[in-house]
Amino acid sequence: MPIVFVRVDDRLIHGQVVQAWLPQLNVDEVVIPCTKKNKGTFNQGLLRLSLPYEYDLSFMEVEKIASYAATSSKRLFLLMSSLEELSEVITNGVSVRSINIGGLHFKDNAQKFADHVFLDAQDKKLLKLARDLGIEIETRAVPNGPSLSISEVFDEP
């Protein structure tokens, strides 16, 4: 499967993605899943403008991502804004080996895990499910930045 990177970041396309991750990863296309929950919540035109022209951008129904990735000749960067979206992607057959959490910013009832990552009880539950599937999980803002394993979350009561 040509998915070379999976990132969860509530900002979606922004400076860290454009300036640091995309050149480092040598990808061809950014794929943003359209779930029942997020459908129509982001401005596709604005996101397209935020991405340099040499990268393709697709907004794809979650149910179609696995088959698209299996047949695409492009190197894909799968980008989601929440762990719920990630869970839906995995549930729909997309094989994920590792996850980078770039930013999940403050929300009610969330605890700070890292400078740019706040997790609530549902987030922790979803991360545990991913871990139990054998998926590696780390948080790192940029490729050359420090990587922090999210495993500490699982040690909490």
MOPEDA-V636212 format. One record per pair of residues at least 24 apart in sequence whose C-alpha atoms are under 7 Angstrom apart, sorted by sequence separation. I is the first residue (numbers start at 1). J is the second residue. D is the distance in Angstrom with one decimal. If there is no record, write none. Layout:
# MOPEDA-V636212
i=I j=J d=D
i=I j=J d=D
This chain:
# MOPEDA-V636212
i=34 j=59 d=6.2
i=29 j=55 d=5.3
i=30 j=56 d=6.2
i=31 j=57 d=6.0
i=32 j=58 d=6.2
i=33 j=59 d=5.8
i=34 j=60 d=5.4
i=35 j=61 d=6.4
i=128 j=154 d=6.8
i=28 j=55 d=5.4
i=29 j=56 d=4.4
i=30 j=57 d=4.9
i=31 j=58 d=4.8
i=32 j=59 d=4.9
i=33 j=60 d=5.0
i=34 j=61 d=4.7
i=35 j=62 d=6.0
i=62 j=89 d=5.7
i=66 j=93 d=5.8
i=28 j=56 d=6.3
i=29 j=57 d=5.6
i=30 j=58 d=6.3
i=31 j=59 d=6.0
i=32 j=60 d=6.3
i=33 j=61 d=5.7
i=34 j=62 d=5.9
i=66 j=94 d=4.7
i=31 j=60 d=6.9
i=33 j=62 d=5.4
i=63 j=92 d=5.7
i=65 j=94 d=6.8
i=124 j=153 d=6.8
i=62 j=92 d=6.7
i=18 j=51 d=6.6
i=13 j=47 d=6.5
i=14 j=50 d=7.0
i=13 j=50 d=6.5
i=98 j=135 d=5.1
i=99 j=136 d=6.2
i=100 j=137 d=6.2
i=101 j=138 d=6.2
i=102 j=139 d=5.9
i=13 j=51 d=7.0
i=97 j=135 d=5.0
i=98 j=136 d=4.4
i=99 j=137 d=4.9
i=100 j=138 d=5.2
i=101 j=139 d=4.5
i=102 j=140 d=5.7
i=87 j=126 d=6.8
i=96 j=135 d=6.6
i=97 j=136 d=6.3
i=98 j=137 d=5.7
i=99 j=138 d=6.4
i=100 j=139 d=5.4
i=101 j=140 d=6.5
i=102 j=141 d=5.1
i=83 j=123 d=6.3
i=100 j=140 d=6.6
i=83 j=126 d=6.6
i=29 j=74 d=6.7
i=31 j=76 d=6.8
i=28 j=74 d=5.7
i=29 j=75 d=6.4
i=30 j=76 d=5.9
i=31 j=77 d=6.1
i=32 j=78 d=6.2
i=28 j=75 d=5.2
i=29 j=76 d=5.1
i=30 j=77 d=4.7
i=31 j=78 d=4.9
i=32 j=79 d=5.2
i=33 j=80 d=6.6
i=27 j=75 d=4.8
i=28 j=76 d=6.2
i=29 j=77 d=6.2
i=30 j=78 d=6.0
i=31 j=79 d=6.1
i=32 j=80 d=5.9
i=27 j=76 d=5.8
i=30 j=79 d=6.8
i=27 j=77 d=6.5
i=35 j=85 d=6.7
i=3 j=69 d=6.6
i=2 j=69 d=5.9
i=12 j=79 d=6.6
i=1 j=69 d=5.7
i=12 j=80 d=6.6
i=1 j=70 d=5.1
i=12 j=81 d=5.9
i=11 j=81 d=6.6
i=4 j=75 d=6.2
i=6 j=77 d=6.1
i=7 j=78 d=6.4
i=8 j=79 d=6.0
i=9 j=80 d=6.2
i=10 j=81 d=4.0
i=2 j=74 d=6.5
i=3 j=75 d=6.1
i=4 j=76 d=5.7
i=5 j=77 d=5.0
i=6 j=78 d=4.8
i=7 j=79 d=5.0
i=8 j=80 d=4.8
i=9 j=81 d=4.8
i=10 j=82 d=6.1
i=2 j=75 d=5.1
i=3 j=76 d=4.5
i=4 j=77 d=6.0
i=5 j=78 d=6.2
i=6 j=79 d=6.0
i=7 j=80 d=6.3
i=8 j=81 d=5.4
i=9 j=82 d=6.7
i=2 j=76 d=5.8
i=3 j=77 d=6.0
i=8 j=82 d=5.9
i=3 j=78 d=6.8
i=8 j=83 d=6.8
i=6 j=98 d=6.9
i=7 j=99 d=5.8
i=8 j=100 d=6.3
i=9 j=101 d=6.2
i=6 j=99 d=5.2
i=7 j=100 d=4.7
i=8 j=101 d=4.8
i=9 j=102 d=4.9
i=10 j=103 d=6.0
i=6 j=100 d=6.2
i=7 j=101 d=5.7
i=8 j=102 d=5.9
i=9 j=103 d=4.5
i=10 j=104 d=5.6
i=7 j=102 d=6.5
i=8 j=103 d=6.9
i=9 j=104 d=5.9
i=21 j=142 d=6.5
i=20 j=142 d=6.0
i=21 j=143 d=6.3
i=20 j=143 d=6.6
i=16 j=142 d=6.3
